[in-house]
Amino acid sequence: MMDRNADAPWSKFDPEVYVDLNYRTPLEVDLLIVRLMRDYFSRCFARGVPDSVRGVDVGAGANLYPALSMLPWCEKILLLEYARPNVEYLERQVSPAGYDAAWDAFWEVLREAPAYRDVEPRSRFSEIVRVERANLLDLDGQRRWDIGTMFFVADSMSECPDEFRRGVRCFMDALNEGAPFAAAFMKESVGYQVGDHRYPAYRVNEDQVRENLEEFTAELEIHDLHHMVRPGHEGMILALGRRNSAIAAL
């Protein structure tokens, strides 16, 4: 029997262990993803930044680099997260004291691009970023954002293909027409361990990612990154694109 999103022990997710495993010492694949996302967003806004750009990171978890990548462009950024321990972690990161030093290495990569150099990231992050508890699968498409990210969420919350497809659809339907987005997936993941607890995953490859995103995108580029960071997967997939004008029904 396949584990669904509701079956996973999200209340026991340990964000500090997750950060220690994945981000405390930056992995080369994450730095590569940050560069690709940085350069794509910079190209999208090369002709100017519209007024009142609102960003969203869906299923933010214990990962700040997607939100940091949106910092120069946004008036407001919302971090949506379901697991209560992750919500509490994120709330500490947006406090006036500033986010943890673990994220400085990712900002150093971002600031290699001109748009990021004039941003003081800690104060800006605390000023414009907010956290809200929400389930990706409950997004109704009524709230819409101008730029968005979704990192290791739709594929890393359930073993069920229908929940994966619905997760992708809910994310894309949360974006306004023309909104740039970045979405990352663990390739062929069979699940993952955080501390004492096992979490489900849906096995995806490049073709499945493309198939599920194409109907929502005006442009789409997919990077199949052959970096393995732990046993139980075959790499990472990064999708970059813009939301098209079609609004798909859930």
C-alpha positions in Angstrom: 0.0 0.0 0.0 1.3 3.4 -0.9 1.9 6.1 1.8 -0.1 9.2 1.2 0.8 12.7 2.4 -1.5 12.4 5.4 0.3 9.2 6.5 3.8 10.8 7.0 5.0 11.8 10.5 5.2 15.5 9.7 4.8 16.6 13.3 8.0 14.8 14.1 10.1 16.3 11.3 13.4 17.6 12.7 14.6 20.7 10.8 17.9 21.0 12.6 18.8 17.5 11.6 17.7 18.2 8.0 19.8 21.3 7.8 22.8 19.4 9.2 22.4 16.7 6.6 21.8 18.9 3.6 22.8 22.5 4.0 25.2 23.1 7.0 28.0 22.2 4.6 26.9 23.4 1.2 26.7 20.6 -1.4 28.0 21.4 -4.9 24.6 20.4 -6.5 22.8 23.0 -4.3 25.3 25.7 -5.2 24.8 24.8 -8.9 21.0 25.0 -8.5 21.4 28.4 -6.8 23.5 29.6 -9.8 21.0 28.4 -12.4 18.0 29.9 -10.5 19.9 33.2 -9.9 20.7 33.6 -13.6 17.2 32.6 -14.7 15.5 35.1 -12.4 18.0 37.7 -13.4 17.1 37.2 -17.1 13.4 37.3 -16.4 13.7 40.7 -14.7 16.4 42.1 -17.0 14.1 44.7 -18.5 12.9 46.0 -15.1 11.1 44.8 -12.0 7.3 45.4 -11.9 5.8 47.2 -8.9 4.7 45.1 -5.9 6.1 41.7 -6.9 4.9 39.1 -4.4 6.8 35.8 -4.1 6.0 32.5 -2.6 8.0 29.4 -1.6 5.6 26.5 -1.4 6.6 23.8 1.1 9.6 25.8 2.2 10.7 23.3 4.8 14.1 24.0 6.4 15.6 25.5 3.3 16.1 29.3 2.8 17.9 29.5 -0.5 14.8 29.5 -2.7 13.5 32.5 -0.8 16.9 34.2 -0.8 16.9 33.8 -4.6 13.7 35.9 -4.8 14.9 38.6 -2.5 16.0 41.4 -5.0 12.7 41.2 -6.9 10.0 41.1 -4.2 8.1 43.5 -2.1 6.8 40.5 0.0 7.7 36.8 0.2 5.5 34.2 1.8 6.9 30.9 3.0 4.2 28.3 3.1 4.9 25.2 5.1 2.8 22.4 6.7 5.0 20.6 9.2 4.8 22.5 12.5 8.5 22.0 13.4 9.5 23.5 10.1 7.1 26.4 10.6 8.8 27.1 14.0 12.2 26.9 12.4 11.3 29.3 9.6 9.8 31.8 12.1 13.1 31.8 13.9 14.9 32.6 10.6 12.7 35.6 9.9 13.1 37.1 13.3 14.9 40.5 13.7 18.0 38.6 14.9 18.5 37.3 11.3 18.8 33.9 9.7 21.5 31.4 10.7 25.0 31.6 9.4 24.5 28.3 7.5 22.8 30.3 4.7 25.6 32.8 4.1 27.4 30.5 1.7 24.3 30.4 -0.6 24.0 34.2 -0.5 27.6 34.5 -1.5 26.8 32.6 -4.7 23.7 34.7 -5.3 25.5 38.0 -4.9 27.8 37.1 -7.8 25.0 38.5 -9.9 24.5 42.3 -10.1 20.9 42.4 -8.9 21.8 40.8 -5.6 24.9 42.9 -4.7 23.0 46.0 -3.3 20.7 43.9 -1.1 21.5 43.5 2.6 20.1 40.0 2.9 19.5 39.6 6.6 17.6 42.9 7.2 15.7 42.5 3.9 14.8 38.9 4.7 13.4 39.9 8.2 11.6 42.8 6.7 9.7 41.2 3.8 9.5 37.5 4.5 6.6 36.0 6.4 5.7 32.4 7.3 2.3 30.7 7.1 1.2 27.2 7.9 -0.5 25.7 4.9 -0.7 22.4 3.0 0.3 22.6 -0.7 -2.6 20.3 -1.5 -5.1 22.7 0.0 -4.1 25.7 -2.1 -7.2 26.7 -4.0 -5.8 28.9 -6.7 -7.5 32.0 -5.3 -4.3 33.5 -3.9 -1.8 34.3 -6.7 1.9 35.2 -6.7 4.2 36.9 -9.2 7.2 34.6 -8.7 7.4 31.2 -7.0 9.6 28.3 -5.9 8.8 24.7 -4.9 11.8 22.7 -3.8 11.5 18.9 -3.2 7.9 19.1 -2.2 5.4 17.6 -4.7 7.7 14.5 -5.1 8.7 14.3 -1.5 5.5 14.2 0.4 3.7 11.1 -0.9 4.2 7.9 -2.8 1.0 8.5 -4.8 1.1 9.7 -8.4 -2.2 11.5 -8.0 -0.9 13.5 -5.1 2.3 14.4 -7.0 0.2 15.6 -10.0 -2.1 17.5 -7.8 0.9 19.1 -5.9 2.4 20.4 -9.2 -1.0 21.7 -10.3 -1.7 23.5 -7.0 1.7 25.2 -7.2 1.3 26.3 -10.8 -2.2 27.5 -10.2 -0.9 29.7 -7.4 1.1 31.8 -9.9 0.0 34.7 -12.0 0.4 34.7 -15.8 4.0 35.3 -16.7 5.3 34.5 -13.2 8.9 33.1 -13.2 9.2 29.9 -11.2 11.8 27.3 -10.1 10.8 23.8 -9.0 13.2 21.1 -7.9 12.7 17.3 -7.6 14.6 14.4 -6.4 15.1 12.0 -9.3 13.8 8.4 -8.8 13.7 8.9 -5.0 12.4 5.9 -3.0 12.0 8.0 0.2 14.3 9.7 2.7 15.2 9.5 6.4 15.3 12.5 8.8 16.5 11.5 12.2 14.4 8.5 13.4 11.7 8.9 10.9 11.1 7.8 7.3 9.3 10.1 4.8 7.7 9.1 1.5 8.6 10.1 -2.1 7.1 9.6 -5.5 9.6 8.4 -8.1 9.9 10.9 -10.9 12.2 11.4 -13.9 12.8 14.2 -16.4 10.0 13.1 -18.7 7.5 13.0 -15.9 8.5 16.5 -14.7 8.2 17.9 -18.2 4.8 16.2 -18.8 3.4 17.6 -15.6 4.6 21.1 -16.1 4.3 21.7 -19.8 0.6 22.6 -19.8 1.2 25.4 -17.4 4.2 27.0 -18.9 5.0 29.6 -21.6 8.6 28.6 -21.5 10.3 25.7 -19.8 13.9 24.5 -19.3 14.8 21.4 -17.4 18.2 20.5 -16.0 18.8 16.9 -15.1 21.5 17.1 -12.5 23.3 13.9 -12.0 24.4 14.5 -8.5 23.6 12.0 -5.8 23.6 13.3 -2.2 22.4 10.1 -0.4 21.4 6.6 -1.2 18.0 6.1 -2.6 17.8 8.5 -5.5 19.5 9.1 -8.9 20.1 12.8 -8.9 18.1 16.1 -8.9 15.9 17.8 -11.5 15.5 21.6 -11.7 12.7 23.1 -13.8 12.8 26.8 -14.6 10.0 28.6 -16.5 7.2 31.1 -16.6 3.5 30.5 -16.0 1.3 30.7 -19.1 -2.1 32.2 -19.3 -4.1 29.0 -19.1 -5.7 28.4 -15.7 -6.2 24.7 -15.2 -9.1 23.4 -13.1 -8.2 21.3 -10.1 
